[in-house]
Amino acid sequence: MKNRISGVIEVFNRESDDLLFAVPLPLSAGVSSQTRNIGAMFNRGIELQIDLVPVKTKDFSWTLSINATTYRNEITRMPESNPEIISGTKKLKVGSSLFDYWLREWYGVDPATGNAEYRAANFVASNSRINQKGDTLTTSLNNARFRYNGSAIPDFTGGMNFTLGYKAFDISAYLYTSIGNEIWNQSRWFTDFNQTFEGAAKSKRLLEAWTPQNLDATIPIVERVSNFSNANVANSHYIEDGSYLRLQNLTLGYSAPASVLQKLKMERLRVFGSVNNLFTITGYEGLDPAVGGNADTTFGIDVGNYPVTRGWTFGLNLSF
C-alpha cells in the first residue's frame, strides 16, 4: 500500500521483588510506620501504535497516528508476618493491585438523622436499617465494611494525532483519553465538611447539606465536630470516575510555497498559531482529572494539584 500503514505492538512483563513500603505500626511502637521489603508484584501490558496516511495527493494530505496502552498490576507475594496491610486508601494483599482503593463503603445520608451511612459488614444485623433495595446499612463505623472501590490504573489510555494539509495550509490536533480509572478527590475534605478549617471559604455544596427540610441530601448534616459522619473517615465518598478526553493541542499553520520563497529569496517561511489544552470532557468534579503523584503511594490521589492551563503560541519560522 505504498508505505501508507505502519505500526508497532509491544508486550511488556516487568516483575519486581523486595518492594519497599511504609508499613503502619501500632501506637505502642512509638513511630507510625516502618519501611520494609514486603513482597513482589508484576506489571503486564500491551502498547500499540499505528501510523496511517489515508490521503496523499498533490494538493491534499491526511496523516493519522493512533496509540493505545492497557496494563495490569498485581501483587504476587506478601511476607508471612504481614499478609495483608491496610494503609490509607490501600489494602495490600496477594491478588490485588498496589493501586486499588479499599475503603469503607459510603452509602449516603440517613434521611432521619442526617448522618453518613455505610454499607454494613455481612455479619452485622443490629444497629442498621434495611432500605428498599435490601442493603444492610449502619451508622456505626466499626460495623462498616471495607470493599474494593476501583483502581487508579485506567483500563485504557490512548491518543490520536492527525494532520490535514491543503496546499500551503495545514492543521493538526492531538487528542488524549484515559478511561476506567478512579480518583481520590481530596478536595471534598474541604468542600463538603464544615468543621474542616472552620471559618475558611467553603463551596456552595454545603448549601445542599442535610436539613430537616432537605431529606434527600448527599452531604451529611453540618456539624462543628469531626466524627464518623464527616471528615474523620476515609471512605468511598471521595472516589470519583477519573475518565476524560482532552484536546491537548491544536495548531494551524501556513508554509509559503516555492514560488513565493523564490521571490523573497528565502528557503523557508512558515507562520503558525497553536493552543494547548483547549478543552477537557469529563465528569470528574475536581480541578483536573490528569492527576499526577508518585508511582506508588500517591498515584491517583488528587490533593488539589494545580490544573493544566490553556496556553497560546504564535510563531514565525524563517530561513534565508
VENCOR-V227877 format. One record per backbone hydrogen bond with DSSP energy under -1.0 kcal/mol. NH is the residue of the N-H (numbers start at 0). CO is the residue of the C=O. E is the energy in kcal/mol with one decimal. If there is no record, write none. Layout:
nh->(NH | NH)
co->(CO | CO)
e->(E | E)
This chain:
nh->(5 | 7 | 9 | 11 | 13 | 15 | 18 | 20 | 22 | 22 | 24 | 28 | 29 | 33 | 35 | 37 | 39 | 40 | 41 | 42 | 43 | 44 | 45 | 46 | 47 | 48 | 49 | 50 | 51 | 52 | 54 | 56 | 60 | 61 | 62 | 63 | 64 | 65 | 66 | 67 | 68 | 69 | 71 | 73 | 74 | 75 | 76 | 78 | 84 | 86 | 89 | 91 | 94 | 95 | 99 | 100 | 101 | 102 | 104 | 106 | 107 | 109 | 113 | 116 | 117 | 118 | 119 | 120 | 123 | 130 | 133 | 136 | 137 | 143 | 144 | 146 | 148 | 151 | 154 | 155 | 156 | 157 | 158 | 159 | 160 | 161 | 162 | 163 | 164 | 165 | 166 | 168 | 169 | 170 | 171 | 172 | 173 | 174 | 175 | 176 | 177 | 178 | 181 | 182 | 183 | 184 | 185 | 185 | 187 | 188 | 189 | 190 | 191 | 195 | 199 | 205 | 206 | 207 | 208 | 209 | 213 | 220 | 229 | 231 | 232 | 235 | 237 | 238 | 239 | 241 | 243 | 244 | 245 | 246 | 247 | 247 | 248 | 249 | 250 | 251 | 252 | 253 | 254 | 255 | 260 | 261 | 262 | 263 | 265 | 266 | 267 | 269 | 270 | 271 | 272 | 273 | 274 | 275 | 276 | 277 | 280 | 290 | 299 | 300 | 301 | 312 | 314 | 316 | 318)
co->(50 | 48 | 46 | 44 | 42 | 40 | 38 | 35 | 20 | 33 | 31 | 25 | 26 | 22 | 20 | 18 | 76 | 15 | 73 | 13 | 71 | 11 | 69 | 9 | 67 | 7 | 65 | 5 | 63 | 3 | 61 | 59 | 164 | 54 | 162 | 51 | 160 | 49 | 158 | 47 | 156 | 45 | 43 | 41 | 95 | 39 | 39 | 37 | 91 | 89 | 86 | 84 | 74 | 92 | 96 | 149 | 88 | 146 | 144 | 116 | 116 | 114 | 109 | 107 | 137 | 104 | 135 | 142 | 120 | 134 | 130 | 128 | 117 | 140 | 118 | 102 | 100 | 98 | 178 | 178 | 68 | 176 | 66 | 174 | 64 | 172 | 62 | 170 | 60 | 168 | 58 | 165 | 252 | 163 | 250 | 161 | 248 | 159 | 245 | 157 | 243 | 155 | 150 | 239 | 299 | 237 | 183 | 301 | 184 | 185 | 186 | 186 | 187 | 192 | 196 | 202 | 203 | 204 | 205 | 218 | 210 | 113 | 226 | 226 | 229 | 103 | 234 | 235 | 182 | 180 | 177 | 280 | 175 | 278 | 173 | 245 | 173 | 274 | 171 | 272 | 169 | 270 | 167 | 268 | 256 | 257 | 258 | 259 | 260 | 318 | 318 | 316 | 253 | 314 | 251 | 312 | 249 | 310 | 247 | 246 | 244 | 288 | 291 | 297 | 183 | 273 | 271 | 269 | 267)
e->(-2.1 | -2.5 | -2.9 | -2.1 | -2.9 | -3.0 | -2.0 | -2.1 | -1.1 | -2.5 | -2.7 | -2.0 | -1.6 | -2.0 | -2.3 | -2.9 | -1.7 | -2.3 | -2.1 | -2.5 | -2.5 | -2.0 | -2.6 | -2.9 | -2.9 | -2.4 | -2.9 | -3.4 | -3.8 | -1.8 | -1.2 | -3.4 | -2.3 | -2.6 | -2.3 | -2.8 | -2.7 | -2.9 | -2.3 | -2.4 | -2.9 | -2.0 | -3.3 | -2.0 | -3.2 | -2.2 | -1.6 | -1.3 | -2.1 | -2.1 | -2.4 | -3.1 | -2.8 | -1.9 | -1.4 | -2.8 | -2.8 | -1.9 | -1.8 | -3.0 | -1.3 | -3.1 | -3.1 | -2.7 | -2.7 | -2.5 | -2.8 | -2.8 | -1.8 | -1.2 | -1.6 | -1.9 | -2.4 | -1.0 | -2.2 | -2.0 | -3.2 | -2.2 | -1.7 | -1.8 | -2.2 | -2.1 | -2.3 | -2.5 | -2.9 | -2.1 | -2.4 | -3.1 | -2.7 | -2.7 | -3.1 | -2.6 | -2.1 | -2.6 | -2.5 | -2.2 | -2.3 | -2.7 | -2.7 | -2.8 | -2.2 | -2.8 | -3.0 | -2.9 | -2.3 | -3.1 | -1.3 | -2.2 | -1.6 | -2.0 | -1.2 | -2.0 | -2.3 | -1.0 | -2.3 | -1.3 | -1.4 | -1.9 | -1.7 | -1.8 | -1.8 | -2.7 | -1.7 | -1.2 | -1.1 | -2.2 | -1.6 | -1.3 | -2.2 | -3.3 | -2.4 | -2.0 | -3.1 | -2.2 | -1.8 | -1.1 | -1.3 | -1.8 | -2.8 | -2.8 | -2.9 | -2.8 | -2.8 | -2.9 | -2.2 | -2.5 | -1.3 | -1.9 | -2.5 | -2.9 | -1.8 | -2.3 | -2.5 | -2.1 | -2.4 | -3.0 | -2.1 | -2.7 | -1.7 | -1.8 | -3.3 | -2.1 | -1.2 | -2.1 | -2.7 | -2.9 | -2.6 | -3.0 | -2.2)
